[in-house]
């Protein structure tokens, strides 16, 4: 059966991104959906010796079992910080350095042309551009606003001017053009376009000038200071989490690792894994202070299979890096229950709106890896690095085989080798034959973009 509603033309990408923004806002205020539970208080339990985490005095910290209390919303982790291992600190620092790398087309640092975020008011962003390059520059030709979670929000702005060397100027821009568009909370990147007038007109160079900024999520309780997770929606094969960074400064870092436990007679027991649960070393992702990362997707069918009815909790680790450089570790838990009832494909909110959850319509197809795609290509919209693949089997039952597709690394996708062991996404090589499991939109273009990769399983090595 063909699924035309999952195919979106690339010309509608901007409109789809804006719709997704409004959809996420409405979902956040929705009543409980099938399989979801009220948020549970998270806790900070010390790591045991096997996790290579130790107390401040240098000795191992014994594992302890603590009850998880009911709560009406996310609660900061209990207990004090736990010292992290050198390996974890190295991963956090490597991630920070990677995030500082400028995208292609950016103004070279030695030109010393800066764009500074000053303030945000509804429908207005104030910036300051400073030119210390030694050359005159032309500002104009539009700008782009990109949200970290939902991608590009359009290009607008008709303001153009020349800025001599050694001068600065305040700029007011309207998101989404003259009509304005009120941004909600979140992390954003604003990119302006400038032309540097070198010594001769033929030497003019056009560059992109970037500035990152965040708008605080006012849904976070003012007295909350810490990190917390809660389960928004749970199914037998995966769940959506809300991750709250309630710290006033710094960033919270996390990787793809997680564990599941089941309550047996009131005691939490680790679920036996049917695959490798080592989660190889990789760069982390992060969320800014006073932000809520909504609907973080965890797909566990490849690791635990389909879960029966019961009471479960998910365990996930986070690391907070403060402004002074100190790193603290937090092991958090969030409970959820499964009642064994079928999960509907369409979820309906109290306001009448509806949405298709990420685990509806999962499909797997086989492909050959044709090319490894650099992280600068659709960096924010689709993830980090990606693959261009040649389809060998249909995307869905009833479709024709063949075609080229982009697949992007994301916070969810696991990669398994031909023996079932975990790989980094960056370990995938050109020429490999892979099975790709995904769910979500396919953006119709040449090649098409598959936005919801869940699992990449290597079938044949290159």
N, C-alpha and C positions, 0 to 999 in steps of 0.2 A: 504493500500500500504506500502510495506517495504522500508526502507531508508538505504540501506547498506553503503552509503557514509558517514553516520554519525557514523559509528562504526570503531574504530581504535584499533588495537591490542596493548597491553601494551608494547610489545617489540619495538614498534615504537614511544613510548612516547618522548624519547630524540630528535629524528629527528623531531617530530611534534613540539616540543617546539622551536627548532632552526628555523623551517619554520615560526612559528608564529612570532618570533622576526623580521625576514625579512619582513613578511607581514605587521606588524604594522608600520615598517619604511616606506614602500611604500605607505600605506594608509594615513600616515600623510602628504605626499606630493601630494596626489591626488587632482584633481579638484573637484568642488562641485558635490555632489551626489544627487539623487532625494530626495527632502524633506529638504535638508540642506540650510543654509543661510550664508551669510558673518558674521563673528564674530562681536558681538556687544560689545561696551564698557560696562564693568561691573561697578557697583556702590556700595558704602557702605552707606546704609541707616540706620539710628538709629532704634533700636528696640523700639516698643511701650510698654506700661505698661503691657499689657497682656503677653508679652514674658519675663517679669521679668528682663529687661535690663534697666539700669538707667544711667543718665549722671554723670559726675565726681562729680558734686555738690550734688548728692544724689536725685535729683528730676527726675520724668519721662520725657522722650524725646518724643515729639510729632511726629507722623508719617508724613512724607512728601512725595509727589509724584514728581519725577524728570524724565525728558525725558531721554531716552536711545539713545545715539548718535551712528551713524554708524561708523565702524572701519574696518580696513583691518586685524586685528589680535587682540589677547588678550591684554587688557589694565589693568593696576593695578587699584585697587579699589580707587574711589575718597573719599575725606574726611578723617577725623582722626579716630583713634581707638575708639571703644565703650566699656565701662566697662562691663565685663561679670558677670553673676550671679555666686554665690558660687557653685551651682549645676553643672554648665558647667565646672568650674575650677576643681571640684572634678572628673568629668568624664575624663577630659584631663589627670590629674595626675594619675588616675587609669589606663588609657591606657598606659601611660609611664611606670608605674611599671610592667604592664603585659608584655610589650615588652622586659623588661630586664630579664624575666625569661628564663633560659637556656633550650634548648631542651634536651630531654632524651639522655643519653650517653655522655653529655658534661663533660669536665674536671671540677671536683669540685673546687670551688673558693679557698678552703683552700690549694690546691696544688700550687697555684700561678704560673701557666704556662700560658703565654700570647702569642697571635698572633696579631701583629700590622700591619695595612696597611700603607705603606710608599708612594707609588706612582703607577700610572698606565700609561703605554706607550702602543702604539698600539702593540698588541700581547704579552705584557709582564706585569706581576704584580709583584711588589717588596714588600716583607713582612719582618718582623723581628720577630723571635721566641725567647722567653726568658724563661729559665728554672730556677726558684727559688723554686723548689718543695722539695729539699733535696734528690731527687733520680735522677739517670740517666734516660734519656728517649730515645726512638727510634722514629725517624720521618720517615714517608714513607707510602707506601701502598695506594698511590693515594690521590686525593682531589676532591671536588665537588664545582662547582659554581652554585648558584641558583639565578635567577633573581626574584625580588619581583613580577613582573607582569606576567611573562611567565613560571616560574618554573625552573626545573633542566636543566642545560646545559651540563651535562656530567661529567664523572670521568676520570682523566688522571694523568700524572706526575709519572715518574719512579725514581725520586730522593729519596734516602734513606741515613740516616746518624744517628749517635748517638750524643746526646748532654748532656754532663755532667752537674750536678747540679751547679748552679751559673753562667752559661755561656749563651750567646745569639748568634744568627747567622742570617745573612741576607739570604733570600730565593728569588729566581726568578722563577716564574712559568709561563708556557705558557697556556693560556686558550685553552681548547679543545685539549691538547696534543701537540706533536712535530710540527704538521702542523700549529698550532696557530689559533686563531680565534679572530678577532678584535671586542671587545665589543663596543657597542654604549652607549649613555647616559642611565642612569637608576640607580636603587639601587640594590645592589648585596650582597650576603653572600657567603664567601669562607670558606669551611670546610675542614680541614686537619685531618689526622688520626695519632695518636701517641700511643705509648705503654710506660707505666711507669713501670720501673724495680724496683719493691719493694724489700724488704730484701731477698726474696727467689724467684727463677724462677717460682715457682708454684703460686706466688702472683702477677705476672704481670697482669696489667689491661690495656685494650685498650679503648681509649677515642676519642671523637671528639673535635676538637679545632676550634672555630668559629671566624671570623672577618667580620664585616659589613663595606661596603664602597659605595660611590656614585660617578658617573661620571656626570659632569654638562651637561645639555642640552644647546648646543650653539645656538639653535633656539630662545631662550628667548632673547629679546632685552637687550643689556647691561645696558640701562638706566631704565629698569623696576624694580620697587621695590614694591611688593605687591602681591596680589592673584587675579586671574581672571578666568572666565569660558566663554566658547563659545560652541555653538551647532555645532557639526560636522555633524550629521545626525539625522533627525527627521521623525517619523512615527506617525500615529494616536494613537498608543498604547504605545509608548516609544521613547526614544532618546538616542543618544550617545553624551557625553560631553567631552571636553578637559578641564582639570583643570591645571592651571599654577601657580606654586609657584615661584614667582619672587623674594622673599626675599633672601638676601645674607646669612642668617643664620637662625637657628631654623627650626621648622617643622610646617606645616599647618595640622590641624586636622579637621575631618568632620564625620558626622554620616549619617544615611540613610534617614533623613527627607528631604522633598522638598515640594513646593507648585507650582501650575500652575495658571496663570492668562491669561485672554483673553482681547484683545483690543476691546472695544465697544465705537464707536464714538470718538476714540482717548483717551479714559480713560481706564486704566487697572482695570479690575474687577476680584476678586477671583472666580475661578471655583467652583461650588458646588460639594462637595465630596459625593460619593455614599457609602463610607465606613469610617471606623475609620481613622482619620489622626493625631492621637496623637503621634505616633512613640515612643514606650516605651524607657526608659532610658537604654543605653547599652554602652559598650566600643566603642571608636571611632577608625577610621583608620586614616592614616596620609601619607603625602608625603614630601620628603626632600626638602631643599632649592634648587633653580635653577633646578627644575624638572618639566616636563609636564606629567601629568597622562592622557594618551590618551584613548579615547573610554570608558570612565566611563559610564556604562549602567544604565539608569533609566527606569523602567517598571511601567507605571501608570494605566494600564487598570483596575486593581482591585480597584483603588481609584477614577478614573475619567471616566472610560469607554472609548469607542473609540471616539476620537475627530473629529468633522467635519472640513471642510476647514475654515481657518481663520488665524489671527495673534495672536501669543501667546508669553508668556515668562515664563521661569522657574525661581523660586526663591530658592536659597540654601544658607545655612549659613556655615561659616568656622571660625576656631579659629587658630590664629598664636601664638605659644609659642616661644618667643625669647630666646637667649642663657642666658639672665639674669633672666629668669623665668617668665617675664611678659607675660600676655595673652591678646590679643586683638581680638575682634569679627568683622566679616565682613559679611554683607548680600549682596549677589550678584545676579544679574539678567542677563539672556541671552535670546534674542529674537529668535523665529523661526516661520516659516510660513508653513501651510499645504494647498495644492492646491486641495485636494480631489481626486487626481489621484491615481490609484493603485500603490503600491510600488513594484518594481521588486524584485524577490528573489535573483538575482545575480547582484551585483554592479560591474561595469567595470571602471577601472582607465585609465587615459590618456596613460599610458605606456603599455596598453594591458593586464595587470594583472586583476584578478577579485577575488571577495570574497563574501561569503554569510553573510549577516548582521545578528545580533543576534535575530531579531524578525521574521526571516523566518523559517517556519517549526515548530512553537510552538506546543507542545503536552502536554497533561495532562494524568497522570495515577494514579491509586489508589494503596496504599501500606500500610503495617503494619510496624511500627517502631520496628526493632528487637534489635537494640543496639545504644547507644550514643557513638560516636567516639571522642577520646581525640584530642586536638589541635595539639599534637606533630606528629600526623600521617599525612604526606604530608602537613605540616603546610603552606608552602609558595605556593606550586603548586595549591592547591585546596581551600584555605581559612582557616578559623579558625576551629571551631568544625564541626562535621559532623554527619550523620546518616547512619546506615546500615539498609536497608529496604527490606522487602519481597514483591515483586510485586504481586498485586491481579488482575490487569487488564493489557492489553498489553501496551508497551511504545508507539507504533504507531498502526494505523489501519492496520489490516492484520497480525500483529505479534501475537505470542503466549503469553498468560498470564504467570506470574510466573517469577522466577529468583530473585537473590539478587543484590542490587545496593547500591553504596555509593552516598550520596547526601551531598554537602558541603555548609556551610554558605559562603556568599560572600557579596560584596558591594551592590548587587541588591536585593537579595531575601527578600521578606516580608513574615511574618508568621501571619496567622489569626486563631483565635480560632473558635469554632463551631458557635459562635454568630456573627462573623464578626469583633470582636475586635482584635487589634494587639497584638502580643506576641513577646518576644525575641526569637531568635533561640534556646537559651539555655533553654527556657521553654518547649520545646518539650520533651515528655517522652516516654520511652519504653512502647510498647503495644498500643500506639495511632494509629488510622487509619487516614491516611492523603491523600489528593489529591496533587500531585506534578506537577507543571507546569514548563516546562523547554524548552530550545532551545540550540542546540549546539552539540558538539561531545559527543559520548559515547565511552569510552575507554574499549575495549573488554578485560576482564580479569575475574577472578573468585574471588570475585564478580566484576561486571563492575563498572566503574566510570562515573557518569553523571556530567559534568562540568559546566553546565549553568542553574542552578536552578533560577527561577524567582519568584515563589510563592509556599508556603507550606500552605495548608488550612486544619485545623484539622476537621475531620468528626465525629469521635467517640473518646471520651476521654478514657484514659487507666483505 
